[in-house]
Amino acid sequence: MRKESLNIAIACFIGGVLGVFVAKAIAEMYGLVSYTAMWFIAGVIGALMGGAVAYLVYDPSAVISAMRRAWYELADTENLKRWGMTTLREALGVIFVVATFAAVGTSIGGIIFLAVIVDSRLYGTAFSDGGGMLALSLVAFFILNTGMVVFGSVPRKLHPMITKLERNPEFNHTFAFLALATNPVTVALAIPYRLWQFIVNIPRITRIVWHLAVFTARYARAIFVLIHSDKRTICFVDTAIGAMVAYTLVSETLVAMLAGGTLGLIFGLLNYELVSVRWLKIVPAPSLTAGRRVRK
């Protein structure tokens, strides 16, 4: 078997197996009745995804090389390094804003934690119950890990005492730092400020999302242009057909997956060896063209 045929067989088998798996998973997840419109749509989605996998799995080294080449080409044309650093800084700012909303858990958690300590009955119930232990563990996690987020986001003018204590080199090593940075009052004051910052930064967030979407589309297009070939098209089409046939005719999931991979493999090899190479001659056969001189 030639290398091209082996690559097509492997790609079609893998894509067929995954395509049927996705289709069956969608049908079972939503409880779709067999041979209904939505059931067939689930099959089409799985078949297309399986075909896409086969398209990429064929000669994966070429895909990796194309990804690297497309990245460097876009970096030159789009000045990606400068834009990337700017976007990264803005994205980190957005993440910081969003992370601050987790401080709500600290505020609620602090109150619950104090209530557990004060109320002996709640204390006993919480520690004797598995769900209570999990809740207290989450409370402790939020309290210990939210300090640096909240402390950096609260305006200093809201907390003059924090500014004074910061001047003391021993402050960061005292319990007072944790008490001020993680207590529910500090969190409650931080949330409106960060919420306002989030609203103000909505245009910037929108711009970041738009730039990322445009770059992703250009990157995917560049990869597609570099790797596209008739053989990959064969893998996509025949894998999708094999997966759809197996999904439609075989009810057992595992058997259907194996059938989808096998049918995709058979259809792909027949399409390549018989239709494309010998009949239509869309894809030249290496054994027939190798070493032959072109007559003038």
C-alpha positions in Angstrom: 0.0 0.0 0.0 1.3 3.4 -1.0 2.0 6.0 1.7 -0.9 8.2 0.3 -3.3 5.3 0.5 -2.2 4.5 4.1 -2.6 8.1 5.2 -6.1 8.3 3.7 -7.1 5.0 5.3 -5.9 6.1 8.8 -7.5 9.5 8.5 -10.8 8.2 7.3 -11.0 5.5 10.0 -10.2 8.0 12.8 -12.6 10.5 11.5 -15.4 8.0 11.0 -15.1 6.7 14.5 -15.1 10.2 16.1 -17.9 11.3 13.8 -20.2 8.5 14.8 -19.3 9.0 18.5 -20.2 12.7 18.4 -23.5 12.1 16.6 -24.5 9.3 19.1 -23.4 11.5 22.0 -25.6 14.4 20.8 -28.6 12.1 20.2 -28.3 10.5 23.7 -27.6 13.8 25.4 -30.8 15.4 24.1 -32.9 12.1 24.1 -33.6 12.3 20.4 -35.9 9.8 18.9 -34.4 7.7 16.0 -35.2 8.8 12.5 -36.7 12.1 13.4 -35.5 15.4 11.9 -33.4 16.4 14.9 -31.9 12.9 15.1 -30.7 13.3 11.5 -29.4 16.7 12.2 -27.3 15.3 15.0 -26.0 12.7 12.5 -25.0 15.4 10.0 -23.2 17.4 12.7 -21.2 14.3 13.8 -20.5 13.4 10.2 -19.2 16.9 9.4 -17.0 16.9 12.5 -15.6 13.5 11.6 -14.9 14.7 8.1 -13.1 17.7 9.5 -11.0 15.5 11.7 -10.1 13.3 8.8 -9.2 16.4 6.7 -6.7 17.5 9.4 -5.4 14.0 10.4 -4.2 13.3 6.9 -0.5 14.1 6.9 -0.5 15.9 10.3 3.1 17.0 9.9 2.0 19.2 7.0 -0.7 20.7 9.2 1.8 21.5 11.9 4.2 23.1 9.4 1.4 25.1 7.9 0.4 26.4 11.4 3.9 27.6 12.0 4.3 29.1 8.5 0.9 30.9 8.8 1.8 32.3 12.2 5.0 33.8 10.9 3.3 35.2 7.8 0.6 36.9 9.9 3.2 38.1 12.3 4.9 39.9 9.5 1.8 41.3 7.8 -0.2 42.2 10.9 2.7 43.3 13.2 1.5 40.6 15.5 4.2 41.0 18.2 3.2 44.6 19.0 -0.5 43.9 18.7 -0.2 40.7 20.7 1.5 42.3 23.6 -1.0 45.1 23.7 -3.9 42.6 23.5 -2.3 40.5 26.2 -2.1 43.4 28.6 -5.7 44.4 27.9 -6.9 40.8 28.2 -5.1 40.5 31.6 -6.9 43.6 32.7 -10.2 42.1 31.7 -9.5 38.9 33.5 -8.6 40.9 36.6 -11.9 42.7 36.4 -13.9 39.5 36.0 -11.9 37.7 38.7 -12.9 40.4 41.2 -16.5 39.4 41.0 -15.5 36.1 42.7 -15.0 38.3 45.8 -18.7 38.0 46.3 -18.0 34.5 47.5 -15.5 35.8 50.0 -18.1 38.2 51.4 -20.7 35.6 51.8 -18.1 33.0 52.9 -16.7 35.2 55.6 -20.2 35.6 57.1 -20.9 31.9 57.0 -17.5 31.1 58.5 -18.0 33.4 61.4 -21.5 32.0 61.9 -20.2 28.5 62.0 -17.7 29.5 64.7 -20.2 31.4 66.8 -23.1 29.0 66.6 -22.2 25.7 68.1 -25.2 23.9 66.6 -24.4 25.1 63.1 -20.8 24.2 63.8 -21.6 20.6 64.8 -24.0 20.1 61.8 -21.6 21.5 59.3 -18.6 19.4 60.4 -20.7 16.2 60.7 -22.2 16.5 57.3 -20.2 15.8 54.1 -21.9 18.7 52.2 -21.1 21.1 55.0 -17.5 20.1 55.0 -17.3 20.8 51.3 -19.0 24.2 51.7 -16.6 25.2 54.5 -13.6 24.1 52.3 -14.8 26.3 49.5 -15.3 29.2 52.0 -11.8 28.8 53.3 -10.4 28.6 49.7 -12.2 31.9 48.7 -11.0 33.7 51.9 -7.4 32.7 51.4 -7.2 33.4 47.7 -9.2 36.5 47.2 -7.1 38.9 49.2 -4.7 40.0 46.4 -7.5 40.4 43.9 -9.7 42.6 46.2 -6.8 44.5 47.8 -5.5 45.6 44.5 -8.9 46.7 43.2 -10.2 48.8 46.0 -9.5 52.6 45.7 -7.1 53.7 48.3 -9.2 56.8 49.1 -11.9 54.4 50.4 -9.5 53.0 52.9 -7.2 55.6 54.4 -6.2 53.2 57.1 -4.8 50.8 54.5 -2.6 53.5 53.1 -1.2 54.3 56.5 -0.6 50.6 57.3 1.1 50.0 54.0 3.9 52.4 55.1 4.8 50.0 57.9 7.2 47.3 56.5 5.8 44.8 58.9 2.2 45.3 57.7 2.3 42.7 55.0 3.4 40.1 57.4 0.6 40.6 59.9 -2.9 39.3 60.3 -4.2 42.8 59.9 -3.3 42.7 56.2 -5.4 39.6 55.6 -8.2 40.9 57.8 -8.5 44.1 55.8 -8.0 42.5 52.4 -10.5 39.6 52.8 -13.2 40.8 55.2 -16.7 41.1 53.8 -16.8 44.9 54.2 -13.7 45.4 52.0 -15.2 43.0 49.4 -18.5 44.8 49.4 -16.8 48.2 48.8 -14.6 46.7 46.0 -17.5 45.2 44.0 -19.2 48.5 42.9 -15.9 50.0 41.9 -14.9 47.0 39.8 -18.4 46.8 38.3 -18.1 50.4 37.2 -14.7 49.7 35.7 -16.1 46.7 33.8 -18.9 48.9 32.3 -16.4 51.6 31.3 -14.2 49.0 29.6 -16.9 47.3 27.6 -15.7 49.1 24.4 -12.2 47.8 25.0 -13.4 44.3 25.7 -15.5 44.4 22.5 -12.4 45.5 20.5 -10.3 42.7 22.0 -12.9 40.1 21.1 -13.2 41.5 17.6 -9.5 41.5 17.0 -9.2 37.9 18.2 -12.0 36.8 16.0 -10.5 38.5 12.9 -7.1 37.1 13.6 -8.5 33.6 14.2 -10.4 33.7 10.9 -7.3 34.9 9.0 -5.1 32.3 10.7 -7.5 29.5 9.9 -7.8 30.7 6.3 -4.0 30.8 5.9 -3.7 27.2 7.2 -6.5 26.0 4.9 -4.8 27.6 1.9 -1.5 25.9 2.7 -2.7 22.4 3.4 -5.7 22.0 1.1 -5.4 19.2 -1.5 -7.6 16.8 -3.4 -6.6 14.0 -1.0 -7.8 15.9 2.0 -11.1 16.6 0.2 -11.5 12.8 -0.4 -10.9 12.2 3.3 -13.5 14.8 4.3 -16.2 13.6 2.0 -15.8 9.9 2.3 -15.5 10.0 6.1 -18.6 12.1 6.4 -20.5 9.6 4.2 -19.2 6.6 6.1 -20.0 8.1 9.5 -23.6 9.1 8.4 -24.3 5.6 7.0 -23.1 3.9 10.2 -25.0 6.3 12.4 -28.2 5.7 10.5 -28.1 1.9 10.1 -26.3 0.7 13.4 -28.0 1.4 16.7 -25.3 0.1 19.1 -22.8 3.0 19.8 -19.6 1.0 19.9 -20.5 -1.1 16.9 -21.6 2.0 15.0 -18.3 3.7 15.8 -16.3 0.8 14.4 -18.6 0.6 11.4 -18.2 4.3 10.7 -14.4 4.1 10.8 -14.4 1.0 8.6 -16.9 2.4 6.0 -14.9 5.7 5.9 -11.7 3.8 5.3 -13.3 1.7 2.5 -15.0 4.6 0.9 -11.8 6.7 1.1 -9.6 4.0 -0.5 -12.1 3.2 -3.2 -12.5 6.9 -4.0 -8.8 7.5 -4.1 -7.6 4.3 -5.8 -10.4 3.8 -8.3 -12.3 7.0 -9.0 -9.7 9.7 -8.4 -6.5 8.0 -9.7 -7.7 5.5 -12.3 -11.0 6.7 -13.7 -11.1 10.5 -13.4 -7.3 10.9 -13.0 -7.9 13.9 -10.6 -5.0 12.8 -8.4 -2.0 11.5 -10.3 -0.7 8.1 -9.3 2.9 8.4 -8.0 3.8 5.0 -9.5 2.8 6.1 -13.0 4.4 9.5 -13.0 7.5 9.0 -11.0 10.7 9.0 -13.1 8.9 9.7 -16.4 10.3 12.4 -18.6 8.1 14.9 -20.2 8.4 14.8 -24.0 8.8 18.1 -25.8 
